[in-house]
Amino acid sequence: MIILILTIGVTWIIEPLTFNPFIQVEIPEAKSQTKFNCDEPHLAVNSELESKANEIINAHIASKNFLGVTAGLYIENCGTYLCGAGFTNKSAKKRTNSDMLGRIASITKPMTAIAIMQLYEKGILDLDKPIQTYLKEFPKKAKGDITIRHLLKHTSGISHYSSKWDALSFTHYPSLVAALDAFKKKELEFEPGTQYMYSSYGYTVLGAIIEKVSQMSYEEYMKKNIWDKAGMSNTSLEEQQVYNNKSRLYLKVKSTYIKSPKTDLSIIYPAGGVQSTAKDLLKFGEAVLSHKLIDSTSLNMMINATDELSPAKGDDPYGFGWSVYNDSKDGIIIQHGGTQPGTSAFFAIYLDRKIVSVVLSNSFGTRQNAFNLSRDIASLALVK
């Protein structure tokens, strides 16, 4: 009986595509859609871009780099490319389409940072006042005052997850102020403004500040001032409910994809609790490029990563909610990746080239592949 129970449990987790070892299930290849009408003929966008992008994605699928993936490319004055490949539901053999809804993890952070900059533009927030000016629920710290600027740049001293296991939360918090209780009494790791430490909890604090000063819930504010303005009709917080076209959550273990536990994201909603689609994220990038959300002065403040506290490694140097990279050929690139149970994502805006690239995988453990695919697809339009 014990063996039977273990066999059922392992089978449930692994979700084999077939129980017949002599039958190999074909993984769905890339299925794309394009909408190109280029005003600038020098751009490398033509009938071959779609087929080349699909070939790149199919190569990733054939190499088992993804179980299910969506990818998108936006080129200003030209149009968009969207594609889905693989499975969004392994047991049901449901293929991924370009509208797959999934977790975007830390790509949420630049959205939250833009919300803060909107309030800054209106004169509602001062980036350099102690956060207790707006959020009395957060206690003063012996090591010094925390400012909004510190939170945006991850120099507040508020800790991040202590381990990978610490990042797995199954507790639902009814509000962001309630979520603060999980970490607000901890001592700071260092004096604010003296070091850099990436902190999702710091962005939870930013979300609570948005709620306090706007007198709206975080989701209400984001929907009205970010998502609706950008035309992002399939973007929301992930709540405990069933969503149409939502992918299952998976983990990659070597070359095998297994079911992931569904964690609760309410402790980090403003840092990584948003779900969206590749199409909506392209619209977000377009809105940033066209200054629909914040003006150029605010955007320039956000992408200023000259602070020596931001080490040049990994996703850094870091501005306000963005990793900022200055490429010798393609100019300034602002970007953010993200991983959670059930997702590995990468999002990039090529500011000087007016191009947006996004990849959403439905599996944890595929972040590097998501980064590589995003770069590979973008390169098709970056060739002069």
PLY file of the C-alpha trace (Angstrom):
ply
format ascii 1.0
element vertex 384
property float x
property float y
property float z
element edge 383
property int vertex1
property int vertex2
end_header
0.00 0.00 0.00
2.82 2.39 0.89
4.50 1.68 -2.45
1.22 2.32 -4.28
0.73 5.65 -2.48
4.32 6.71 -3.24
3.91 5.72 -6.88
0.73 7.75 -7.20
2.37 10.72 -5.48
5.46 10.65 -7.68
3.32 10.25 -10.80
1.17 13.22 -9.76
4.25 15.40 -9.29
6.09 14.34 -12.45
3.00 14.29 -14.70
4.40 12.02 -17.42
3.25 13.00 -20.90
2.48 9.35 -21.56
2.55 6.11 -19.57
3.62 4.19 -22.65
7.44 4.17 -22.88
7.25 3.35 -26.60
5.29 6.48 -27.46
7.00 9.86 -27.59
4.71 12.88 -27.32
5.55 15.69 -29.71
6.08 19.00 -27.94
4.12 21.82 -29.62
6.41 24.04 -31.65
6.26 27.81 -32.01
2.96 29.31 -33.10
3.30 33.01 -33.74
1.48 36.11 -34.83
2.92 39.33 -36.19
1.65 42.79 -36.86
4.35 44.64 -38.76
4.02 47.83 -40.80
7.45 49.39 -40.62
7.98 53.07 -41.24
11.77 52.70 -41.09
13.03 50.38 -43.83
16.56 50.25 -42.42
15.31 48.12 -39.55
15.97 44.43 -39.99
12.27 43.60 -39.93
10.91 41.68 -42.85
9.18 38.43 -43.68
12.14 36.50 -42.33
11.99 37.85 -38.77
8.99 35.73 -37.79
10.42 32.51 -39.19
13.86 33.16 -37.67
12.34 33.93 -34.25
10.25 30.77 -34.45
13.34 28.74 -35.31
15.12 30.11 -32.24
12.18 29.23 -29.98
11.83 25.76 -31.50
15.52 25.12 -30.85
14.97 25.99 -27.17
11.95 23.69 -26.98
13.84 20.84 -28.68
16.64 21.27 -26.13
14.10 21.09 -23.27
15.06 24.58 -22.15
11.38 25.32 -21.55
8.19 23.38 -20.91
5.95 26.27 -21.96
7.09 29.71 -23.07
5.74 32.90 -24.59
7.92 35.54 -26.20
7.28 38.96 -27.63
9.05 41.74 -29.50
7.89 45.33 -29.99
9.61 47.71 -32.41
8.56 51.35 -32.41
7.03 52.52 -35.71
7.03 48.93 -36.89
4.90 46.52 -34.89
4.92 43.41 -32.75
5.81 39.73 -32.80
4.20 37.29 -30.32
4.71 33.57 -29.99
3.89 30.62 -27.76
5.42 27.14 -27.69
5.37 24.05 -25.50
2.79 23.05 -22.91
0.86 25.29 -20.53
-0.65 22.20 -18.87
1.49 19.09 -19.04
-1.02 16.46 -17.91
-3.75 17.74 -20.25
-1.20 18.26 -23.04
-2.59 21.76 -23.49
-0.37 23.77 -25.81
0.88 27.22 -24.92
-0.46 30.13 -26.93
0.82 33.67 -27.16
-1.80 34.85 -24.64
-0.65 32.56 -21.82
-1.21 34.23 -18.45
1.60 33.71 -15.98
3.50 35.08 -13.03
5.93 37.85 -13.95
7.77 37.78 -10.60
10.17 40.71 -10.11
9.19 42.41 -13.38
6.57 43.82 -10.99
9.25 46.02 -9.40
9.66 48.55 -12.24
5.86 48.93 -12.33
5.84 49.75 -8.62
8.75 52.14 -9.09
6.89 53.95 -11.88
3.86 54.30 -9.58
6.12 55.93 -7.00
7.49 58.31 -9.64
3.96 59.28 -10.67
3.25 60.31 -7.08
6.60 62.11 -7.00
5.67 64.04 -10.16
2.45 65.19 -8.48
4.39 66.47 -5.47
2.74 63.93 -3.15
5.98 62.16 -2.24
9.46 63.32 -1.32
12.02 60.68 -2.19
14.38 61.73 0.60
12.15 62.07 3.65
11.98 59.26 6.23
9.34 56.73 5.16
7.49 57.22 8.45
6.34 60.55 6.95
3.96 58.42 4.88
3.90 55.08 6.67
3.72 55.38 10.43
3.24 51.62 10.78
6.89 50.99 9.90
9.10 51.45 12.99
12.13 53.71 13.11
15.41 51.86 13.05
18.48 52.32 15.22
20.81 52.23 12.22
19.18 55.26 10.61
16.28 56.61 8.61
15.07 54.82 5.49
13.92 56.93 2.55
11.92 56.08 -0.55
15.09 56.55 -2.60
16.79 53.87 -0.50
13.90 51.46 -1.08
13.86 52.06 -4.83
17.60 51.43 -5.15
17.81 48.51 -2.68
20.06 50.44 -0.30
17.64 50.57 2.66
19.23 47.79 4.72
15.96 45.83 4.78
16.84 42.19 4.31
15.88 39.96 1.41
14.99 36.27 1.72
17.40 34.43 4.01
17.25 31.36 1.75
15.35 29.88 -1.20
12.99 28.25 1.29
12.35 31.59 2.95
11.02 32.84 -0.40
8.23 30.25 -0.31
5.25 31.79 1.49
1.94 30.02 1.94
0.41 32.64 4.24
-2.16 35.05 2.86
-1.95 38.63 4.14
-5.17 40.66 3.87
-3.31 43.92 3.27
0.17 45.24 2.63
0.26 46.81 6.09
-0.45 43.35 7.50
2.34 41.92 5.31
4.80 44.34 6.91
4.36 42.49 10.21
6.35 39.58 8.79
9.59 41.58 8.65
9.21 45.14 9.95
10.64 44.37 13.41
13.87 42.90 12.03
17.02 44.92 12.44
18.49 46.46 9.30
21.45 44.73 7.69
23.36 48.03 7.49
22.96 51.78 7.78
20.61 52.98 5.02
22.42 54.41 2.03
25.77 52.75 2.75
25.43 49.40 0.96
23.41 47.61 -1.72
21.24 44.58 -0.92
18.46 43.48 -3.24
15.24 43.32 -1.20
11.76 42.31 -2.31
10.49 43.25 1.14
11.65 46.80 0.50
9.25 46.95 -2.42
6.43 45.69 -0.20
7.07 48.82 1.88
6.85 50.94 -1.29
3.48 49.35 -2.09
2.19 50.17 1.39
3.31 53.78 0.90
1.44 53.93 -2.43
-1.70 52.75 -0.63
-1.35 55.29 2.18
-0.81 58.38 0.06
-3.22 57.48 -2.75
-5.99 56.22 -0.46
-6.42 53.31 -2.86
-5.44 49.67 -2.65
-2.22 48.81 -4.45
-4.12 46.91 -7.13
-6.65 49.71 -7.62
-3.87 52.25 -8.03
-1.91 50.10 -10.45
-4.95 49.29 -12.56
-6.05 52.90 -12.88
-2.66 54.56 -13.28
-0.41 51.93 -14.88
-2.20 48.98 -16.45
-5.23 50.77 -17.90
-3.14 53.67 -19.18
-0.86 51.24 -20.98
-3.75 49.16 -22.33
-2.79 46.10 -20.25
-6.19 44.39 -20.03
-4.87 41.01 -18.82
-2.69 42.19 -15.94
-3.64 41.93 -12.26
-2.50 40.73 -8.87
-2.55 36.95 -8.51
-5.43 36.18 -6.16
-6.70 32.81 -4.95
-9.00 32.09 -7.87
-9.15 30.41 -11.27
-8.09 32.43 -14.32
-8.71 31.78 -17.98
-5.63 30.76 -19.94
-3.49 30.70 -16.77
-0.56 28.33 -16.96
0.11 25.70 -14.36
3.23 26.21 -12.26
6.27 24.01 -12.84
9.84 23.48 -11.64
12.71 22.36 -13.85
14.80 19.58 -12.32
17.62 18.86 -14.78
15.68 18.00 -17.95
12.42 17.07 -16.19
9.55 19.43 -15.44
7.54 18.71 -12.31
4.53 20.38 -10.71
5.32 23.28 -8.43
3.59 24.10 -5.17
1.42 27.20 -5.46
2.86 29.81 -3.15
0.98 32.85 -1.86
2.39 36.12 -3.19
0.54 38.56 -0.92
3.65 39.28 1.17
5.39 40.63 -1.94
2.58 41.87 -4.18
4.43 45.11 -5.13
7.70 43.21 -5.59
6.56 40.11 -7.43
2.84 39.43 -7.15
1.59 40.46 -10.58
0.45 38.13 -13.37
0.40 39.19 -16.98
0.95 38.15 -20.60
3.73 38.76 -23.09
1.38 41.00 -25.08
0.59 43.16 -22.04
4.26 43.48 -21.12
5.04 44.71 -24.63
2.34 47.35 -24.08
3.99 48.28 -20.78
7.31 48.74 -22.55
5.66 50.79 -25.28
4.05 53.03 -22.62
7.45 53.61 -21.01
9.01 54.52 -24.37
6.19 56.93 -25.27
6.09 58.52 -21.77
2.44 57.60 -21.22
3.15 56.80 -17.58
5.88 59.22 -16.47
7.71 62.05 -18.17
11.23 61.88 -19.55
12.74 63.67 -16.54
11.35 61.04 -14.16
12.49 58.22 -16.43
15.99 59.68 -16.51
15.99 59.69 -12.71
14.94 56.05 -12.71
17.72 54.91 -15.02
20.50 56.78 -13.28
22.61 53.89 -12.01
25.84 55.78 -11.38
25.62 55.12 -7.63
28.74 53.21 -6.70
26.71 51.14 -4.24
25.22 49.22 -7.14
27.80 46.55 -7.96
28.35 45.69 -11.62
27.32 42.04 -11.45
24.24 40.02 -12.26
21.26 42.27 -12.84
23.14 45.32 -11.54
23.86 48.24 -11.61
20.41 49.21 -10.41
18.45 52.43 -10.77
14.89 52.94 -9.50
13.28 49.56 -10.19
15.43 48.82 -13.23
18.70 47.12 -13.89
20.55 49.44 -16.25
23.07 48.35 -18.85
24.91 50.58 -21.32
25.75 48.54 -24.40
28.48 49.85 -26.68
26.42 49.05 -29.79
22.77 49.22 -28.74
22.88 51.98 -26.12
21.00 52.00 -22.84
19.02 48.87 -21.96
16.75 48.85 -18.92
15.66 45.42 -17.83
14.45 43.12 -15.09
14.33 39.38 -14.66
12.37 37.35 -12.20
11.95 33.83 -10.84
9.32 32.20 -8.64
7.71 28.78 -8.39
6.08 28.47 -11.78
7.97 31.14 -13.66
11.21 32.46 -15.03
10.83 35.76 -16.83
12.90 38.43 -18.53
11.90 41.87 -19.78
14.07 44.46 -21.54
13.59 47.89 -23.08
16.26 49.06 -25.52
15.75 52.78 -24.92
17.92 54.08 -27.73
16.73 51.53 -30.27
13.04 51.76 -29.21
12.65 48.01 -28.90
10.99 45.88 -26.19
11.64 42.19 -25.65
9.92 39.82 -23.22
10.01 36.11 -22.38
7.71 34.34 -19.91
8.42 30.71 -19.02
6.02 28.70 -16.86
8.86 26.96 -15.00
11.23 27.92 -12.21
14.81 27.03 -13.10
14.80 28.43 -16.64
15.86 32.01 -15.95
19.11 31.90 -17.91
17.26 30.39 -20.86
14.65 33.17 -20.64
17.44 35.77 -20.68
19.14 34.10 -23.64
15.91 33.80 -25.63
15.03 37.45 -24.98
18.43 38.55 -26.24
18.35 36.22 -29.25
14.95 37.46 -30.44
15.83 41.11 -29.86
19.00 40.66 -31.89
16.90 39.95 -34.98
15.68 43.57 -34.92
18.88 45.16 -33.61
20.91 44.44 -36.73
21.44 47.60 -38.77
0 1
1 2
2 3
3 4
4 5
5 6
6 7
7 8
8 9
9 10
10 11
11 12
12 13
13 14
14 15
15 16
16 17
17 18
18 19
19 20
20 21
21 22
22 23
23 24
24 25
25 26
26 27
27 28
28 29
29 30
30 31
31 32
32 33
33 34
34 35
35 36
36 37
37 38
38 39
39 40
40 41
41 42
42 43
43 44
44 45
45 46
46 47
47 48
48 49
49 50
50 51
51 52
52 53
53 54
54 55
55 56
56 57
57 58
58 59
59 60
60 61
61 62
62 63
63 64
64 65
65 66
66 67
67 68
68 69
69 70
70 71
71 72
72 73
73 74
74 75
75 76
76 77
77 78
78 79
79 80
80 81
81 82
82 83
83 84
84 85
85 86
86 87
87 88
88 89
89 90
90 91
91 92
92 93
93 94
94 95
95 96
96 97
97 98
98 99
99 100
100 101
101 102
102 103
103 104
104 105
105 106
106 107
107 108
108 109
109 110
110 111
111 112
112 113
113 114
114 115
115 116
116 117
117 118
118 119
119 120
120 121
121 122
122 123
123 124
124 125
125 126
126 127
127 128
128 129
129 130
130 131
131 132
132 133
133 134
134 135
135 136
136 137
137 138
138 139
139 140
140 141
141 142
142 143
143 144
144 145
145 146
146 147
147 148
148 149
149 150
150 151
151 152
152 153
153 154
154 155
155 156
156 157
157 158
158 159
159 160
160 161
161 162
162 163
163 164
164 165
165 166
166 167
167 168
168 169
169 170
170 171
171 172
172 173
173 174
174 175
175 176
176 177
177 178
178 179
179 180
180 181
181 182
182 183
183 184
184 185
185 186
186 187
187 188
188 189
189 190
190 191
191 192
192 193
193 194
194 195
195 196
196 197
197 198
198 199
199 200
200 201
201 202
202 203
203 204
204 205
205 206
206 207
207 208
208 209
209 210
210 211
211 212
212 213
213 214
214 215
215 216
216 217
217 218
218 219
219 220
220 221
221 222
222 223
223 224
224 225
225 226
226 227
227 228
228 229
229 230
230 231
231 232
232 233
233 234
234 235
235 236
236 237
237 238
238 239
239 240
240 241
241 242
242 243
243 244
244 245
245 246
246 247
247 248
248 249
249 250
250 251
251 252
252 253
253 254
254 255
255 256
256 257
257 258
258 259
259 260
260 261
261 262
262 263
263 264
264 265
265 266
266 267
267 268
268 269
269 270
270 271
271 272
272 273
273 274
274 275
275 276
276 277
277 278
278 279
279 280
280 281
281 282
282 283
283 284
284 285
285 286
286 287
287 288
288 289
289 290
290 291
291 292
292 293
293 294
294 295
295 296
296 297
297 298
298 299
299 300
300 301
301 302
302 303
303 304
304 305
305 306
306 307
307 308
308 309
309 310
310 311
311 312
312 313
313 314
314 315
315 316
316 317
317 318
318 319
319 320
320 321
321 322
322 323
323 324
324 325
325 326
326 327
327 328
328 329
329 330
330 331
331 332
332 333
333 334
334 335
335 336
336 337
337 338
338 339
339 340
340 341
341 342
342 343
343 344
344 345
345 346
346 347
347 348
348 349
349 350
350 351
351 352
352 353
353 354
354 355
355 356
356 357
357 358
358 359
359 360
360 361
361 362
362 363
363 364
364 365
365 366
366 367
367 368
368 369
369 370
370 371
371 372
372 373
373 374
374 375
375 376
376 377
377 378
378 379
379 380
380 381
381 382
382 383
